[in-house]
Amino acid sequence: MADYYEVLGIERSASEEEIKKAYRKMSRKYHPDIAGPEYEDKFKEVNNAYEVLSDPDKRRMYDSGVDPNQPGAGAYGASPFGNMGDMGDIFGQFFGGAFSGGAQGPVPRTQPGRDALASTTIDLKTAVFGGTAHVKINTFGLCQVCGGSGAKGGSQPTTCPDCHGQGFRQKVVRTMLGQMMTSAPCERCEGHGTIITDPCPSCMGHGRVRATREVGITIPAGISDDSRLRLANQGEVGEGGGAAGDLYVDVRIRPDKQFTRNGDDLHCWVQVPMSWAVLGHDLDIDTFDGKQTITIPAGCQPEDTITLKNLGVSKLRQAGERGDLIAHISVRIPTKVSDAERDLIERFAASHDADATHVSQSSRPATAGPRKGFFSKLKDALS
């Protein structure tokens, strides 16, 4: 029995959220459209593991030693030998066929398509307000020549002469229990019961062709980095023109040169001259909503912040609600001063720092008392 926990790379005690996170990671890693067609079996294995471990009932069955994906697993617990009415399934596991005439019907030519996976990168402004992105995917699409039928020129499949439309053939085999009747898919029609005698030259009878197409994606306002969006019926078209699977798109947000995101808030750092911090100043800063005027208060300290309400990121699924834009003030200290400037600074030092012997040191910022900061004192000295 396959170790589904090992397939997803998780512990047996993993939570539902951990299972989902591991599945997203592994499905992205092994999806044939990304990793290559040679990983198709591995991708199926990942999907099988998730199908079992994400279902509480199937997971309990698996943890008790029965794989729900194996034939006959649904009869687990009915008796020591399962459901005795399905003995043909039990023998079939050993001898490779369905016994006692318990044959299945023909396999439909129309099969549902698989899901597809793609990724896109958007800028921070699109994440703030929402918008549209486009991805190109290379997957199977409906054959436009035959419309998915797989047959040329509107012709119809014919009944298989070997299995007479049943999709399987029966024969008698000798076993250790005596002679038994077995059934197996018809080799000539591959179990379909019909044969396409004149296949479509475009799709060679499959009803679908591989093609590259561009898909538009609606990006919701407030989307987070590394989110996954689902587009129903935009994935791979199935055999015989079957219904398309879903398209999953992983969305990543490109780092912005002016703003950093923290939840629904935006942060930026504004560098101002020392004189602006001392005397106060009004200035314009860029935002995603255009230019906004902020006021640097007199005596502003390094790393003081100015908050602009409702100019942050839109809150996901909360129309009209947004976070804040927080501007951090960074004071630019001059590295070269003129003689006149040096004289002013020295006058300030003589007035306020003559008795200073050492710097103050503590485990956290000092908050006791209405003490004036450096720039407030400097403003007083220059007044």
N, C-alpha and C positions, 0 to 999 in steps of 0.2 A: 504494500500500500504506500502510495506517495506521501512524503512528509510535507504537507501543505504549509506548515509553519516555517519550515526551512526554505521552501520555494519563495515565500514573501520576506524571508529574513527577519522574523519576529519571534518573540518568546511565546510559549504556550499560554502564558497568562496575559497576553496582549489585550488591550481594551478595543472596543469597536472603532474608536477614533484612530488608534495606532494601526489597526488592520487597514482602514481606509487610506491612511497616509502612506503605508508601505505599498499598497496596491497601486496608488497613483505613481509612486516613484518607479516601481518595477515595470508597470505597463508602459510608462514613457521610455524606459531604458530598452525594452525588448520589442516595441511595436515595429512590425516589418516595414512600415513606411518610413521609419526613422533609422532603425538599426540594420535593416536589410532583410530580404526574403528568407535568408538562412535562419532567422530567429523566429519564424512563424510558429514552430512547435513549442518553443520556449514561451512565446506570448500566450499560446493556448493553455499551457501549464499554469501560468500566472492567473489567467482568467478562471480556470477551474478551481484553483486554490481560493481565490476571492469569493467565488460563488458559494463555496462550502462554508468558509470561515465567517462570512458576513451574515449568514443566516443562522440565528440562534439554534433552531431545531437541527439543522444539518451539522452544525458545529458540535452539538452534544452527541449526535450519532457518531461523528468522526472521532471525537475524543474517547468514545466507548469502544473503538476498534473497528468500526464499519465505515467504509467510504461511500457516501451517498451517490457518488458519480458512477459507481460500479453497477453492472447489471444485477438485478435481484436485490439491491440494497433496500428498496422500499418495503420488502417483506420482513426486514429484520425485526426480531422480537416476537413473531407470530408463533414460532416453535423452534426447537433445536435445529431443524432443517429448513427454516423459512416457511414459505407457503408451498405446501405439497402439491397444490394445483399447478404450480409453475415449475415442475420437475424438468421440463424441457429446457428452461433457462439454465438450470443447474448443470445438466449434461452438456448444454451448449458451450459452457465455459471450458469444458474439457475437450470436446470434440469439434467445436467450431461451427455448429449449425443449430437450427431450431428443430427439435424432435417432435415426433408424433403428429406431424402435419401442422404444428403451430406456426404457420408461416406468416410473415408480415406482408403487407401489400406493396405495390410498386412505390418507389421513391419519387416524389414529385420533382420535376425538373426545376421548378421555381423555388429558390431557397433565399432566405433573408440574407442581406449583406452584413459584413462585419463593421464594427465601429472604426473610425479613423481618428488619428491624433495629429495635431499640428501645434505650432507655437507662433507667437507674435510679440513684438516689443513696441510699447507705446511710450510717449513722453508724459511727463508728470502733469502737464496741463490737461491732457485728455483724461487722465485719471481723476482730476479735480472736477471737470465739468461733464465727462462722458463724451462719446463721439463714435466714430466708425473706423475700423481697421480692416485690412484685407490680408488674406493668407492664400498662398498657392498650395494646392494639394495634388499629389499624383496618386490616383486611385482608380478603381473601376467605375465606369459610368454606363448608362444605358446605351446599347447599340442603336444608333439612330436609323440604320439601314433596315433592320428587321423588327425594330420596336421591342426587342427583348425576346422574341419567340425563338430565335436561333435558326429558323428555317428561311430559305431563300425564296424571295418573290411571293410571299404569302402562302407558300405550301405548308402542309400539315404533317406532323410526325405520323409514321405508320406503326401498326401493332407489330411487336417483335415476334417473328415466326418461331423462335426457340422456346420462349416462355409463355407465348400466347397472351401477352399483356399483363401477366401476373407479377413480373419483376423478379421472380425467383424460380429456381428449378429444384425438384426433389429427386432424391435417389436413396437407395437402400445401401447401408454400410454394415459391415460386421464389427461388433464391439465385444468386449468381454462379457456384456450382458445379453449377447445375442444380436440378431438382426434388428436394426432400427432405421426409421425413415428420417432423413435429414433434409434440410432445405438451405440453399445458399443463393446469394444474388446472381442473377443471370449475367454471364460474362459478356454476352453479345450486346445487350442494351444497358449494361451497368446498373441493373436494378430498376430502371425507369419504366419498363414495360412497353416502351415505344422507341422507335429509331428515327432519327432525323436523316432521311435518305439524301436530301439536298440541302446541306447546311449553308448558312449565310456566309459569304466570302469575307465579310468584315470581321465577324466575331468567331467564325469557325464553329458555330452551333452553340456558343455559350450564352448568347443574349446580352453580353456586356463586353466592353473594350476598355483597356487602360488609357486614361487621358489625364492631362493636367488642366485644372480649372481654378479660377479665382473665386473665393468666397468672401462676401462682405460680412463683417461681424459688428454687432452693436455693442459698444463698450459702455456698461452702466457707470454713471457718475459715482465716485467714491470707491471704485474697485481697488483691491489691495494687490500688492506685488505677489507674483506666483499664484494667482488665482486660476481656476479652470472653468471655462464656459462650455455649455453643451448646446449644440445646434442640432435639433431633431431632424432626421432624414437627410442629413448632408454628408453622410459617410459613404461607404462603399456599397455600390449596387450589387445585389446578389446574383447567383447563377440563374439563368433563365429570365433575367430582368426582374428578379425579386426585389422586395422593398429595401431601400437603402438603410444602412445602419446610421448611427449618430456620429457627428463630428465633435470631438472634444478639442478645445483650444486652450493651451496654457498661455497666460498673459503675464508678461514681465514688464516692469516699469523702468525706463531708462533713467539713470541718475541725472539730476538737474544741476546746472551750474550755479543757480542763484538760491534755490530753496532745498531744504531737507524736510522730509515728511516724518512725523511722529504721530501715528494714529490718524486723527482727522485734523491735526494742527500742522501748519507749515512754519518753519523756522528759517531765518536768514540773519546774517551778521553784517552790520552796517559800520564801516570804519569812518570815524569823524576826527577832525583836528582837535588838539587839546583845548584850543581856545573856545571851540563850540561847546565842549563839555563843561568848561568853566563858566562861560557867560550865557549858555543856552542858544538854541538856533532852530529855525524851521527848515526842513529840507524835504524833497520829493524822493520817494523810493518806488521801484518797479514792483507791481503785483500782477497776478494773473487777471485782475480786474482793471488794469491800467495804472497810471500814476496816482499815488496817494501821498498826501502831506502828513509828516509826523513832526512832532515838536520835541527837540532834545531839551530837557529841563536844565536850568542852570545848576551847576554842581553835580552833573550826572557822573556816576561812577562806572568804571569798566565793568562790562557784563551786566549792567542794568538792562532791563527789557521794556519794550513798549509794545502793547498788545493792540492789534487791530481786529475787532470783533467781526466774525462772520466773513472773513476773507480767506479762510483755510479750505480744506478739502470738503466736498459735498459728502454728507453722511449717507451711506449706502441704504437704499430703500426708505429714506426719510426725506421726502421732497421738500426743498426749500431750506433744509437745515444744513449748516456748514460749521466747520471748526474755525479756529482763529489763526491769524498770522502773527507770529511773535518775532519782533526785531530785537536782536541782541546788539548792544552798543559796544563797539570796540574802539578805544581811544588811541589815536596815533601820537606817540610821544616823539618830538623832534630829536634827531640825532646830532644836528648841527644848529647852533644858535649864534646870533650876532652878539657883539659886545653889549649893545643896549638891552637885548633880550636876556643875556646872562646877568646883567646888572639887576633886572627886575626879579629874576629867579633868586639871586643871592639876597636881595632885600627881603623877599618872602621867607627864605630859609633863616635869615637872621632874626626875623620877627617871630616865627613859629617853631623853628627846629633847633634853637640854640641850646636848649637843655636836653635834647635827645641823646640817649646813650646806647640804646639798642632797640631793635624792632620788637613789636608785640608778636607773641607766638601763642597759639591756642589750638585745641583740637577741632574747633568749629568757629564759624564767623561770629564776631562780637556783635551783640544785639542790645546790650544794656545802655540805656540813656540816649538822649537826643544828640549824640556827638556829630560834629560836622566832619564831612569827608575832606579829602585832600583838595579836591577841586573847589569845594565851597570855601575853604580857607584861602585858597589862591585867589578866588574872585574878590573876597573881602580885602586882601592885601593890595590888589590892583585898583580898588575902587577909590 
